[in-house]
């Protein structure tokens, strides 16, 4: 049984909360994957990837660019989306387990061809 595990976490405003949560278990090492570091290649050294929460995804990624105006989406960071697409490509190519929390789950869904409803009450 493996005594040490390395988990990559995508960067966000609550990164330290995720890090503390995972590192509370013995033998867990966390790697911060960030658009600011441009270190998507570090995904390859990780045993699994946690895609964190945060801003809305670019609606153009799921074929609905008009949603930006229609729903007044303002918290969109295209550079983060692009970086995390690199991370998920590497993770899946390496058959690594992935977990998405909130935005992270939406990212995985869209990457795999799913769609999103940006405002549930509007449906």
N, C-alpha and C positions, 0 to 999 in steps of 0.2 A: 504494500500500500504506500502511495506517495505521501511523504511527510511534509512536503513543501508545495504550495500552489501559488502561481502568479496570476493575478486577475488584473486585466486592463479596465480602467474606468474612463469613459469619455468625460471631458472637462465640463464643468458647469458651476454656477454660483454656490451650489451646496456640495461641491466635491469633497470637502473635509468631512461632512457628515457620512457620505458613502464610504470614504476611506476608513474612518473610525469604526464604522459598522463591520466592515470586512476584516480589518486588522484586529478586531476584538477576538478573533479566532486564532489559535496558535498555528503557526506555519503558513499564514497567508501574507503574501507580499503584494502590494498594489503598485500598478504602473499608471501614471497619469497620461492619458492620451489626449492631446490638445491641438487644436488648430493653431494655437500660438507657438507651439513647439514644432509643428509639422512632423510629428513622430509616428505617423501611421505604420511605418515599418516595424515599430516596437510591438505591434499586434502579434507578429510572428513568434515572439518569445513568450507570449502569454498562454496560459492554459485555458482561459475563458475570458469573455468580454462582457462587461456591464455597460449598457447604453443608458446614460442618465437622463433625467428630466430637464426641462428648460423651455425655451421659446418654441413658437409654432414652426413647423416645417414649411418650406416654400411650396405653395399650392401647385406651382408648375411641375413639381416632382410627381404629382399624382394627376396631372392633366387638367387642373382647374385654376389657371393663373388668374381668372376673373374673381376668385374668392378673396384676393387681397383687398379689392375695393368693396365687393359685395358684403363682406363681413368685417371690414375695417381692421384687418390684421396689421399690426404695427411691429410686433416683436418677432421679426424674422432676421436670421443671420445666415445668409447664403454661404458664407465661408465655412460655417460650422457644418451645414448640411453636406457640403462638398467633401470636407475632411472626414466626416463620419461615414460617408459612402465609401471612401477609401478603406476605412477601418473594417466595415462590414464585409466588403469584398474580400479582404485578406482573411478575416476570421472564417468566413464560410468556405473559402478556398482551402483553408487549413483544417477544415472540419472541426472547428472549435465551437464549444457551446456558447450561446449568446443569451443574454437576458436584457429585456428592455423595461425600464420604469417610465411610465407616462410618455413623454416625448420619445424616449428610447424605443418603446413598443411601437409607437406610430412610425418611427423611422424604419424599423424592421419590417413592418407591414407594407409600407410603401415600397421599400427596396424589393420586396418579394412580389410586387405587382398589385397590392391592395389599394383601396381607396380610403379617404377620410371624409368625415362630416365635421367641419371646423366649429360648428355651433349647434350642439344637439337640440336646444330649445327651438331653433329655427326650423327644424325638420318637421 
